[in-house]
Amino acid sequence: MMAPGPDPVPSPDQLEFLLVGAADGMAHLADPLGDFRERVSSLWHLPLDQKVRVDLRDCEFPWLQGRLELAQAPDLPLDPRQSLGLRIGTIEFSSRQIIAWALS
């Protein structure tokens, strides 16, 4: 039996995952980009990571429906005057191509 002592330092490969306790008492993986996505969503007034229908201009598809995701991270500092690279499924488009959107 080992004597109690300080907790051992985890190896670097064990630091990859950050577990967060939740109200249900279970440990869940933390989303390290969650706050960033929320900030981008707020600044561009777009429902990132939600199921939407978007009407598009200058695109081979007049509209798309699905989960709206970032196709690429915007430049820092965040500036909502800049175009945002987005995608639904495998179809990429710019925030400037969006005519209208609605949650679906």
C-alpha positions in Angstrom: 0.0 0.0 0.0 1.4 3.4 -1.0 1.5 6.3 1.5 -0.8 9.2 0.7 1.0 12.0 -1.1 0.5 14.6 -3.8 -1.5 13.6 -6.8 0.9 12.4 -9.6 1.3 14.7 -12.5 -0.6 13.3 -15.5 1.5 12.5 -18.6 1.1 15.0 -21.5 -1.1 12.5 -23.5 -3.6 12.5 -20.6 -4.0 16.3 -20.8 -5.7 16.2 -24.2 -9.1 15.9 -22.7 -10.7 18.3 -20.3 -13.6 16.7 -18.5 -16.3 18.9 -16.9 -18.8 17.8 -14.3 -22.4 18.4 -15.2 -25.6 18.7 -13.3 -26.4 15.0 -14.0 -23.3 14.0 -12.0 -21.6 12.7 -15.1 -18.3 13.9 -16.6 -18.5 15.3 -20.1 -15.8 16.5 -22.5 -15.6 20.3 -22.5 -15.9 22.1 -25.8 -12.8 24.3 -26.0 -14.2 26.3 -28.9 -17.7 26.7 -27.5 -17.2 30.3 -26.2 -15.5 31.3 -29.5 -18.3 29.9 -31.6 -20.9 31.7 -29.4 -19.0 35.0 -29.8 -18.8 34.6 -33.6 -22.5 33.6 -33.7 -23.4 36.7 -31.7 -21.3 39.2 -33.7 -22.4 37.9 -37.1 -26.0 37.4 -36.0 -26.0 33.8 -37.3 -27.2 30.6 -35.5 -24.0 28.6 -35.7 -24.2 24.9 -34.8 -28.0 24.9 -35.3 -30.2 23.4 -37.9 -31.2 26.1 -40.4 -32.5 26.8 -43.8 -30.4 29.5 -45.6 -31.4 31.2 -48.9 -28.3 32.1 -50.9 -27.2 34.4 -53.7 -24.5 33.6 -56.2 -24.4 29.9 -55.3 -25.2 26.8 -57.4 -27.9 26.0 -54.8 -30.6 28.7 -54.1 -31.0 27.3 -50.6 -29.5 24.8 -48.2 -30.8 23.2 -45.1 -28.8 21.6 -42.3 -26.4 22.4 -39.5 -24.7 25.8 -40.0 -21.0 25.5 -39.2 -17.8 27.6 -39.6 -15.9 26.4 -42.6 -12.8 28.3 -41.4 -12.0 30.4 -38.4 -12.3 34.1 -38.9 -9.3 36.4 -38.6 -8.6 37.9 -35.2 -9.6 40.4 -33.9 -13.1 39.4 -34.8 -14.7 42.0 -37.1 -18.3 41.3 -38.3 -17.7 43.6 -41.3 -15.5 40.8 -42.7 -16.9 37.8 -44.6 -17.3 34.6 -42.6 -16.6 31.2 -44.2 -19.5 28.9 -43.5 -20.8 25.5 -44.6 -23.8 23.2 -44.4 -22.7 19.7 -45.0 -20.0 19.8 -47.6 -21.3 23.0 -49.3 -19.2 26.0 -48.4 -20.4 29.6 -48.8 -19.8 33.1 -47.4 -21.8 35.0 -44.9 -22.3 37.6 -47.6 -24.1 35.1 -49.8 -26.9 34.7 -47.2 -30.1 36.5 -48.3 -32.2 35.1 -45.4 -32.1 32.3 -42.8 -34.5 30.6 -40.5 -34.2 27.9 -37.8 -35.6 24.6 -39.0 
